[in-house]
Amino acid sequence: MPRHAPGRPDPPSSIVVTTELSGIGTGAGDERQADVLVFVDQKSDTAAHKPRELRMWATVSTVRDGDEWLISGVETES
């Protein structure tokens, strides 16, 4: 039994996405809150297409809760 309609190309069997941290830094903040900049490189690869690379960054907002820093928000850009 065919996995797809006759005459159509085989669908990609899988996609592999890898993400690597490329940098991190602090932005504005004080003793109660801080923004952390996170830079990542992401690569996706399928059997049907060439690898695709994407560089992204995110701003992670944090707030202090006693001795811990908690994430209060994440904003992404590419």
C-alpha positions as CSV (number, residue, x, y, z in Angstrom):
1,M,0.0,0.0,0.0
2,P,1.6,3.4,-1.0
3,R,2.2,6.0,1.7
4,H,1.2,8.8,-0.7
5,A,-0.8,9.5,-3.8
6,P,0.7,8.0,-7.0
7,G,2.7,10.4,-9.1
8,R,3.5,12.6,-6.1
9,P,7.0,12.9,-4.6
10,D,7.8,11.1,-1.3
11,P,7.2,13.4,1.7
12,P,10.3,14.2,3.8
13,S,10.8,11.4,6.2
14,S,12.1,13.6,9.1
15,I,13.3,17.0,10.1
16,V,16.2,17.6,12.4
17,V,16.4,20.9,14.2
18,T,19.5,21.7,16.3
19,T,19.9,24.8,18.4
20,E,23.2,26.1,19.8
21,L,23.7,29.0,22.3
22,S,26.0,31.5,20.6
23,G,26.0,34.2,23.3
24,I,24.4,35.7,26.4
25,G,24.5,39.2,28.0
26,T,22.6,41.4,30.4
27,G,20.6,44.4,29.5
28,A,18.8,46.9,31.7
29,G,18.1,46.0,35.3
30,D,18.4,46.6,39.0
31,E,18.4,44.6,42.2
32,R,14.8,43.4,41.6
33,Q,14.5,42.8,37.8
34,A,16.8,42.3,34.8
35,D,16.7,41.6,31.1
36,V,18.9,38.9,29.7
37,L,19.8,38.8,26.0
38,V,20.1,35.3,24.6
39,F,21.5,34.6,21.1
40,V,21.1,31.2,19.4
41,D,21.9,29.7,16.1
42,Q,19.4,27.2,14.8
43,K,19.8,24.8,11.9
44,S,17.0,22.6,10.3
45,D,17.8,19.8,8.0
46,T,15.5,17.4,6.0
47,A,16.3,14.7,3.4
48,A,14.5,16.8,0.8
49,H,16.1,20.2,1.3
50,K,19.4,21.8,1.9
51,P,20.2,22.7,5.6
52,R,18.6,26.0,6.6
53,E,20.3,28.3,9.2
54,L,18.5,30.9,11.3
55,R,20.1,33.2,13.9
56,M,17.8,34.4,16.6
57,W,17.8,36.4,19.8
58,A,15.5,36.7,22.7
59,T,15.1,39.0,25.6
60,V,14.3,37.1,28.8
61,S,12.8,39.3,31.5
62,T,13.5,38.2,35.0
63,V,12.4,39.2,38.5
64,R,14.0,38.5,41.8
65,D,12.2,36.3,44.4
66,G,14.3,36.0,47.5
67,D,17.5,34.3,46.4
68,E,16.1,33.2,43.0
69,W,15.6,34.9,39.7
70,L,12.3,33.9,38.0
71,I,11.5,34.3,34.3
72,S,8.6,36.8,33.9
73,G,8.6,37.0,30.1
74,V,10.3,36.1,26.8
75,E,10.3,38.2,23.7
76,T,11.9,36.7,20.5
77,E,13.2,38.2,17.3
78,S,15.0,36.7,14.3
